[in-house]
């Protein structure tokens, strides 16, 4: 009788949805990792070659969306890519005179199911529609 080896549990990695725009995909992937992502790993995760990845990184860096920090891994020079923190404009938090409900909210909710947020977004749509 032959024993079958027990299967090892597979670690789940964060899946970033792939769009038709590798630039957008690259930015989303970098933003999803606050500790940063190595450029030498980014191109593999995006499914592009290293040359195309370099062009993507260059455009993101020139746009001011990411920082590119020299980094050595196993004695090999690469770059650590980190998303820049973008300023939040106060008007982006308002729907008319209503402040976004997430500020000061202590509920741990699922964004797509948060009724106060959905109501706020509805108010935002009404305000934007009446301004047009």
Backbone as CSV, one residue per row, in Angstrom:
resi,resn,N_x,N_y,N_z,CA_x,CA_y,CA_z,C_x,C_y,C_z
1,UNK,0.843,-1.178,0.000,0.000,0.000,0.000,0.894,1.249,0.000
2,UNK,0.635,2.153,-0.898,1.430,3.369,-1.038,0.662,4.520,-0.413
3,UNK,1.351,5.233,0.470,0.736,6.407,1.100,0.944,7.620,0.220
4,UNK,-0.102,8.401,0.095,0.008,9.650,-0.659,0.497,10.743,0.272
5,UNK,1.373,11.562,-0.234,1.878,12.686,0.561,0.758,13.695,0.765
6,UNK,0.702,14.219,1.955,-0.308,15.239,2.260,0.012,16.506,1.491
7,UNK,-1.022,17.110,0.960,-0.820,18.354,0.221,-0.555,19.490,1.197
8,UNK,0.425,20.303,0.843,0.722,21.478,1.647,-0.297,22.552,1.346
9,UNK,-0.723,23.280,2.380,-1.669,24.371,2.100,-0.997,25.434,1.243
10,UNK,-1.735,25.899,0.277,-1.215,26.911,-0.639,-1.468,28.278,-0.023
11,UNK,-0.403,29.082,0.059,-0.566,30.438,0.579,-1.285,31.269,-0.467
12,UNK,-2.297,31.984,-0.004,-3.033,32.823,-0.926,-2.336,34.166,-1.047
13,UNK,-2.100,34.572,-2.287,-1.499,35.868,-2.537,-2.607,36.824,-2.933
14,UNK,-2.367,38.103,-2.677,-3.340,39.106,-3.063,-3.400,39.145,-4.580
15,UNK,-4.603,39.064,-5.117,-4.792,39.077,-6.559,-5.220,40.479,-6.962
16,UNK,-4.445,41.073,-7.832,-4.757,42.397,-8.351,-5.434,42.188,-9.708
17,UNK,-6.649,42.707,-9.883,-7.327,42.516,-11.163,-6.510,43.113,-12.304
18,UNK,-6.452,42.396,-13.406,-5.668,42.841,-14.547,-6.572,43.609,-15.500
19,UNK,-6.119,44.808,-15.877,-6.874,45.610,-16.832,-6.082,45.648,-18.134
20,UNK,-6.588,46.401,-19.078,-5.899,46.531,-20.358,-4.755,47.533,-20.265
21,UNK,-4.620,48.208,-19.134,-3.608,49.246,-18.971,-2.538,48.800,-17.981
22,UNK,-1.367,48.363,-18.471,-0.315,47.898,-17.562,0.189,48.996,-16.623
23,UNK,0.092,50.259,-17.043,0.503,51.374,-16.192,-0.403,51.434,-14.961
24,UNK,-1.698,51.338,-15.183,-2.672,51.353,-14.082,-2.486,50.116,-13.191
25,UNK,-2.261,48.969,-13.818,-2.047,47.731,-13.053,-0.801,47.848,-12.181
26,UNK,0.261,48.419,-12.749,1.502,48.585,-11.998,1.308,49.495,-10.796
27,UNK,0.605,50.599,-10.992,0.352,51.530,-9.897,-0.492,50.866,-8.816
28,UNK,-1.548,50.145,-9.208,-2.400,49.467,-8.232,-1.600,48.442,-7.428
29,UNK,-0.738,47.719,-8.104,0.065,46.709,-7.416,1.012,47.367,-6.420
30,UNK,1.666,48.440,-6.814,2.581,49.156,-5.918,1.807,49.751,-4.748
31,UNK,0.637,50.325,-5.014,-0.178,50.911,-3.948,-0.689,49.858,-2.975
32,UNK,-0.855,48.630,-3.443,-1.392,47.572,-2.581,-0.358,47.045,-1.587
33,UNK,0.891,47.466,-1.753,1.961,46.992,-0.873,2.652,48.187,-0.224
34,UNK,2.164,48.598,0.967,2.727,49.783,1.620,4.223,49.676,1.879
35,UNK,4.726,48.451,2.064,6.159,48.263,2.298,6.964,48.411,1.014
36,UNK,6.278,48.476,-0.124,6.934,48.629,-1.412,7.067,47.305,-2.128
37,UNK,7.414,47.377,-3.393,7.626,46.180,-4.208,8.926,46.376,-4.978
38,UNK,9.690,45.304,-5.121,10.938,45.396,-5.860,10.647,45.439,-7.353
39,UNK,11.348,46.298,-8.059,11.147,46.410,-9.505,11.452,45.076,-10.183
40,UNK,12.422,44.347,-9.645,12.784,43.055,-10.232,11.685,42.013,-10.070
41,UNK,10.726,42.275,-9.186,9.595,41.364,-9.002,8.324,41.905,-9.662
42,UNK,8.263,43.221,-9.843,7.071,43.845,-10.408,6.772,43.321,-11.808
43,UNK,7.798,43.232,-12.644,7.542,42.817,-14.025,7.019,41.389,-14.094
44,UNK,7.460,40.549,-13.165,6.965,39.163,-13.132,5.501,39.148,-12.714
45,UNK,5.169,39.969,-11.700,3.791,40.008,-11.214,2.842,40.608,-12.242
46,UNK,3.345,41.528,-13.055,2.511,42.141,-14.087,2.417,41.290,-15.348
47,UNK,3.343,40.344,-15.484,3.353,39.506,-16.680,3.875,40.243,-17.906
48,UNK,4.810,41.177,-17.681,5.443,41.901,-18.788,6.945,41.662,-18.713
49,UNK,7.665,41.997,-19.778,9.117,41.831,-19.724,9.750,42.989,-18.953
50,UNK,11.004,42.809,-18.564,11.670,43.805,-17.726,11.811,45.156,-18.431
51,UNK,11.953,45.140,-19.740,12.080,46.392,-20.496,10.777,47.202,-20.415
52,UNK,9.640,46.527,-20.627,8.349,47.221,-20.549,8.111,47.707,-19.125
53,UNK,8.502,46.901,-18.134,8.344,47.294,-16.737,9.144,48.560,-16.453
54,UNK,10.348,48.650,-16.984,11.174,49.850,-16.785,10.477,51.093,-17.327
55,UNK,9.822,50.950,-18.476,9.091,52.096,-19.063,7.892,52.474,-18.187
56,UNK,7.206,51.454,-17.651,6.061,51.709,-16.767,6.529,52.461,-15.525
57,UNK,7.601,51.964,-14.906,8.139,52.570,-13.688,8.590,54.003,-13.966
58,UNK,9.234,54.221,-15.100,9.703,55.559,-15.453,8.529,56.534,-15.559
59,UNK,7.446,56.105,-16.202,6.271,56.985,-16.348,5.621,57.266,-15.000
60,UNK,5.527,56.245,-14.146,4.926,56.443,-12.819,5.779,57.392,-11.978
61,UNK,7.099,57.227,-12.070,8.004,58.087,-11.306,7.952,59.521,-11.825
62,UNK,7.960,59.705,-13.135,7.900,61.048,-13.719,6.570,61.740,-13.419
63,UNK,5.516,60.952,-13.248,4.193,61.500,-12.913,4.083,61.849,-11.440
64,UNK,5.103,61.487,-10.654,5.093,61.796,-9.232,4.222,60.857,-8.409
65,UNK,3.888,59.697,-8.979,3.006,58.763,-8.285,3.759,57.770,-7.407
66,UNK,5.043,57.535,-7.729,5.844,56.580,-6.950,7.235,57.135,-6.689
67,UNK,7.881,56.555,-5.687,9.296,56.815,-5.432,10.058,55.553,-5.783
68,UNK,11.248,55.727,-6.363,12.102,54.607,-6.770,13.391,54.704,-5.959
69,UNK,13.577,53.742,-5.056,14.687,53.783,-4.112,15.659,52.653,-4.423
70,UNK,16.959,53.016,-4.587,17.966,51.982,-4.873,17.998,50.970,-3.736
71,UNK,18.104,49.689,-4.103,17.997,48.599,-3.135,18.851,47.432,-3.605
72,UNK,19.521,46.755,-2.669,20.309,45.573,-3.021,19.647,44.338,-2.436
73,UNK,19.422,43.344,-3.285,18.847,42.073,-2.854,19.805,40.977,-3.299
74,UNK,20.313,40.239,-2.332,21.284,39.173,-2.610,22.486,39.719,-3.393
75,UNK,22.903,40.938,-3.063,24.058,41.555,-3.704,23.777,42.112,-5.086
76,UNK,22.531,42.031,-5.538,22.175,42.527,-6.867,21.367,43.811,-6.716
77,UNK,21.758,44.820,-7.492,21.086,46.112,-7.421,19.728,46.044,-8.116
78,UNK,18.721,46.532,-7.425,17.374,46.678,-7.982,16.786,47.937,-7.362
79,UNK,15.507,48.128,-7.476,14.869,49.311,-6.910,13.625,48.905,-6.139
80,UNK,13.429,49.572,-5.014,12.222,49.409,-4.223,11.259,50.509,-4.668
81,UNK,10.067,50.115,-5.055,9.076,51.060,-5.552,7.999,51.250,-4.497
82,UNK,7.772,52.492,-4.129,6.756,52.804,-3.119,5.827,53.873,-3.665
83,UNK,4.536,53.696,-3.407,3.550,54.693,-3.830,3.682,55.932,-2.954
84,UNK,3.565,57.073,-3.564,3.583,58.327,-2.807,2.220,58.565,-2.189
85,UNK,2.237,59.150,-1.014,0.979,59.535,-0.364,0.499,60.815,-1.036
86,UNK,-0.692,60.748,-1.573,-1.251,61.906,-2.267,-2.103,62.713,-1.292
87,UNK,-2.101,64.035,-1.415,-2.904,64.860,-0.510,-4.398,64.628,-0.733
88,UNK,-5.140,64.759,0.324,-6.599,64.658,0.244,-7.139,66.080,0.270
89,UNK,-7.942,66.391,-0.700,-8.523,67.723,-0.771,-9.855,67.724,-0.024
90,UNK,-10.046,68.693,0.872,-11.266,68.719,1.697,-12.566,68.623,0.901
91,UNK,-12.618,69.237,-0.263,-13.847,69.194,-1.058,-14.175,67.779,-1.534
92,UNK,-13.146,66.906,-1.606,-13.381,65.518,-2.009,-14.100,64.737,-0.913
93,UNK,-14.137,65.280,0.292,-14.766,64.606,1.422,-16.187,65.085,1.670
94,UNK,-16.649,65.997,0.820,-17.975,66.589,1.023,-18.947,66.211,-0.090
95,UNK,-20.169,65.968,0.302,-21.276,65.840,-0.641,-22.224,66.961,-0.248
96,UNK,-22.120,68.081,-0.941,-22.848,69.275,-0.502,-22.223,69.735,0.795
97,UNK,-22.994,69.721,1.872,-22.482,70.093,3.188,-22.211,68.873,4.057
98,UNK,-22.440,67.680,3.512,-22.273,66.451,4.293,-20.862,65.908,4.160
99,UNK,-20.221,65.685,5.303,-18.880,65.118,5.348,-18.959,63.605,5.173
100,UNK,-17.972,63.027,4.494,-17.958,61.578,4.282,-18.088,60.873,5.641
101,UNK,-18.967,59.898,5.748,-19.239,59.270,7.043,-18.082,58.422,7.580
102,UNK,-17.132,58.088,6.746,-16.022,57.225,7.187,-15.098,57.937,8.178
103,UNK,-15.082,59.259,8.126,-14.235,60.003,9.049,-14.847,59.881,10.439
104,UNK,-14.085,59.347,11.330,-14.558,59.172,12.699,-15.409,57.932,12.908
105,UNK,-15.648,57.158,11.854,-16.461,55.950,11.972,-15.631,54.843,12.614
106,UNK,-16.231,54.157,13.551,-15.526,53.076,14.238,-16.027,51.703,13.817
107,UNK,-16.951,51.668,12.871,-17.470,50.382,12.398,-16.446,49.706,11.495
108,UNK,-16.333,48.416,11.603,-15.512,47.652,10.669,-16.475,47.047,9.668
109,UNK,-16.589,47.686,8.533,-17.605,47.262,7.579,-16.972,46.886,6.247
110,UNK,-17.794,46.347,5.396,-17.415,46.081,4.015,-17.904,47.279,3.222
111,UNK,-16.981,47.933,2.549,-17.288,49.202,1.883,-18.517,49.077,0.988
112,UNK,-18.602,47.996,0.220,-19.714,47.833,-0.716,-21.056,47.647,-0.004
113,UNK,-21.031,47.344,1.292,-22.267,47.101,2.031,-22.537,48.147,3.114
114,UNK,-21.766,49.218,3.155,-21.900,50.239,4.187,-23.027,51.217,3.813
115,UNK,-24.121,51.148,4.546,-25.278,51.995,4.238,-24.991,53.490,4.414
116,UNK,-24.318,53.916,5.504,-24.015,55.353,5.611,-23.161,55.858,4.435
117,UNK,-22.208,55.045,3.985,-21.367,55.455,2.864,-22.171,55.492,1.568
118,UNK,-23.030,54.509,1.369,-23.867,54.487,0.165,-24.795,55.703,0.127
119,UNK,-25.381,56.055,1.280,-26.239,57.246,1.352,-25.443,58.504,1.014
120,UNK,-24.210,58.582,1.536,-23.353,59.739,1.267,-23.026,59.829,-0.226
121,UNK,-22.715,58.670,-0.827,-22.382,58.650,-2.261,-23.594,59.057,-3.100
122,UNK,-24.776,58.648,-2.667,-26.004,59.041,-3.354,-26.166,60.566,-3.291
123,UNK,-25.920,61.141,-2.106,-25.985,62.595,-1.950,-24.954,63.289,-2.832
124,UNK,-23.761,62.710,-2.916,-22.702,63.255,-3.755,-23.140,63.274,-5.218
125,UNK,-23.750,62.192,-5.670,-24.231,62.124,-7.055,-25.294,63.183,-7.314
126,UNK,-26.180,63.388,-6.359,-27.230,64.405,-6.517,-26.602,65.799,-6.598
127,UNK,-25.654,66.077,-5.711,-24.988,67.383,-5.707,-24.267,67.612,-7.030
128,UNK,-23.540,66.614,-7.504,-22.801,66.767,-8.771,-23.750,66.933,-9.942
129,UNK,-24.874,66.219,-9.906,-25.856,66.310,-10.997,-26.501,67.700,-11.036
130,UNK,-26.804,68.246,-9.875,-27.443,69.574,-9.828,-26.463,70.679,-10.188
131,UNK,-25.151,70.430,-9.985,-24.148,71.449,-10.342,-23.897,71.481,-11.837
132,UNK,-24.187,70.382,-12.547,-23.927,70.314,-13.998,-24.969,70.990,-14.792
